[in-house]
Amino acid sequence: MRILKYRMYGAGLSNQRMSLDMGVALSVYTQRAFTPYEFKSMEHSGRALRGQIDRYNISDLFEIPVPVLDEAASSIPWSGLSHAEFAPERLGSHVFVDDTFQHDHRFDEFRGRRDLTVTDLNVLHGGECILDLASRRNFCSVTPLFYLKEEARSSIMNAVRRVIPKALYRQVALKIAERIGVFNAIHVRQGDFLNANHPFDIKDPESLLSNVDGIFDRDKTLVICTDDETSPNFALVREHFRCVMLESYILEIPELKQIYDDLPFQDEVIMGVICQLVCGHADTFAGSLRSTYTNYVHRARGEAEMLFINTLERPNVKITEGRFEITQTDKEFSWWRTGWCMDVDPSTIAWMREWPEVLA
């Protein structure tokens, strides 16, 4: 029996989901049974949508597509098994490789100017029965952190793409999408983004209207998914587009409210999962750059071209009409082809957006 113990990261929905992704990826990479621990209850999520805060954790919401071993419920004599711990301060500072690794030009391009420690866990700790991944900061995108032979990398990406909300939530989202009809969708992160010093964040109604106009047809319903439906930044888009404010729509349409009320949990985390899934049914979707919430919509849609409501103009990185321009045509990896690792802090490759390589 080979076991991967894995300390879960405790934070908001998307960060916990990124932590779960990484655990699943490492389970496939090391060919070990997945034994997560220190799940954090989602009860801290804040706003209840039926008068109470529910207690549950991320494993209640998402499919885990690898063998899972419950340490407390198993009859395995854990104390008698050989054990090793791997606990770097940040898991995202490592790139995981296999026995085919060569430090060549292609790897330098994959690294994208990041300061990464090359790590082969199967060589370092392949002999121990239990490998404890005890890092406390393990929320990062799997996509740019596994540099492996193609078959092994594809197995990991396939597993990670199957970490999806459970069927009940997918079915509810489908019913909501069918009730709306034909639509486009945007995710607009407001909240803490309004106070951040990033020139591409949406902080005024004129910018949002200009950016949305560059992507969408005004004649089609526009679903708006956001953490603040009252933001004045939506004023012009609501004036010029036929908009559906998604959370309000779900809670105000009686038949949809009933479907939502019948779910085992109802709070803003569950609403976030449902709205994320509804956006996946849009004809066209554009999200917020540097939002991990947007990243999961992009991944679920499975489109290599991922659209954003932001604009960005730097010497080597440009977003025009929602699209990253390919400024480095001779490069293989998207974080180079878009120039991202040339003009932006390269460490953000691991979370700022999802990359098409996840679809490989």
Protein Blocks (a to p, Z undefined) as FASTA:
>chain_A
ZZdddddddddfklmmmmmmmmmmmmmmnopacddehiacfklnopafehpacdddfklm
pccfbdcddfklpcbdfklpccdddddfblklpccddfkbccdfklmmmnnopacddddf
klmmmmpmbdcdfbfblcdcfklmcccdfklmmmmmmmmmmmccdfklmmmmmmmmmmno
paddddddehjmmmpccfkbcfbfklmmmmmmmmmcfkbccddddfblkbmklmmmmmmp
ccddfklmmmmmmklmmmmmmpmbdcfklmmmmmmmmmmmpmbdcddehiaklmmmmmmn
opabacdfbdcddfklcceehiacdfblmbmblklmnommmmgcfklmmmmpccfklmZZ
